[in-house]
Amino acid sequence: MILADEAATLALGADLASIVRPGDVITLSGDLGAGKTTLARGLLAALGLAGEAPSPTFAIIQTYAPPETRLPVAHVDLYRIEDPGEAEELGLDDLCADHLLLVEWPERLGPELWQDALRLRIETVEEGGRRLTADVPPSWEARWSPR
């Protein structure tokens, strides 16, 4: 799928907001500036977050809970994680039980985590815009139907 501009990336995030539920994990991969946080911001806005969501790069985890958002969300940015062992201290498994987990830079923890995650990869394309590819696990097949 090609996302022509920032508005298209935000719109995809809004579309995702209509199908997510607590316990879901969405991983967002791509180079710096690819649009991972933009997609997350579109999703968070559609879940009811007023104002622009900050990037969790420095905080690592930014959480949201009702009434701020329709459901509990943990927006995670693992860019600064250098050793997968550091992630144990973050409590991601606990958050996964009752939050939607949006995880940027999931590759920092290795591919074995979150087997049921909707895995999205965003890449810039020469013509402009972004290319989104999705690895859709069985638990998402009935829900995933991008425009």
N, C-alpha and C positions, 0 to 999 in steps of 0.2 A: 504494500500500500504506500502511496506517495502522499506525504503531508506537505502541501504547497507552501504553507507559511505558518507563522506563529498562531494565527487564528484557527487553522486546521488542527494544530497540535492541541490547543486548548479545547477545541470541540471534541476531539477524540477522548480526552480526559473526561469531559462532561458525559459522553456516551458511556464510558466505563462506570461512572458513578451510578448509573441506572441499574447496573447488574451486580455490583459488588455487595458482599455481606461480611459480617464479622467472621474471622477465621480464614479469609482469603489472603493470598499473597500474590502481589504483582511485582515482578522484578523488572528493573529498567536499566538496560545496558547501553553503552555508547560512549564515544569520546567526549571530552570536555566541550561544552557548548552545543552538544547534539540536540538537546531539547528534553532531557529527562525531567528536569525540575519543572519545565513549562507544562509537560503532560500532567505531572502530579498537581500542579497548581490548578489546571482545568478541572481535574477530578475533585480536588478539595473545594473549589468554588461551587461546583454543582452539588456537593454534599452539604452546602450551606455556609461555608467559611466566609465571613465578611472580610474584605481586604485581601491583600496579596500574601500568600503563605511564604514565610522566609525559607531560604535554602537551609537544610539542616547540616551543611558541610562542617561547620565548626561545632555545633551542638551534638552532632551525630544522629540523635533521635529527637524529633519534634512530635509530640503527641497532641491529639485533639479529641475532645469528647463532647457528647451531647450536653447542652443544646448548641454548642459551637458548630458541630457537624451532626449530620443525621445518625451516624454511627461512630464508634471509637476508631480512630485512625492513628497509626504510628508511621510517620514518614522518616525513613532511615537513609542516611548517606554514609556508605562505608569507605569512601575515598581515602580517608586518613587512617584506616585500619591496615596495619602492615603485616600482622600475624593473625591467622584465623582464631587462635586461642584467645585473643583480646575480645572477641565477640561474645564469649561466654559471660563476661561481666555486664554486657548490655541487656540481658534478659529477654532476648528476642523470642525465645520459645514461649515464655510466659505471655508476652504481648500477642503472639500469634493465636493464642487460645480464644481471645475475645475482641481482637482489633482487626481491622484491615491493615495489612502490612504493605507499604510501598517501599521497596528496597532499591536504592540506586547503588550501582557498583557491586552487585551481588557476587561477581567473580572473585572478589577479595576474600570470600569465605569458602570458595570451592563449589563445584557443580553438584555435590551430593545433597546439599541442603534444599529444602522446600521443593520436593519432587512434584507436588501438585500445584506449583506456582504457574501463573500465566507469565511467561517469559517474553518480554518485549525488548527488541533491539532497535535503536534509532541511529541512523547513519546519515551524514550529509551526502547529497548527490551533486554532481557537477552542474546540472541544469538549474540548481537552486532547490530549496525545500529540503525535505528529509524523506528517507525511505524507512518505513517501519516493517519489521518482520516479527512474527509471533510464533512461539512454540506453545501450542495449546494442548494441555493435558486433558485426559478424559473428563475430569471433574469440571472443566470449563467449556467443553464442546457445545453443550446445549445453550449456553449463555453467550458465547463469543460470536458476534456477527458484525464486524466493523462495516461502516458504510461502504 
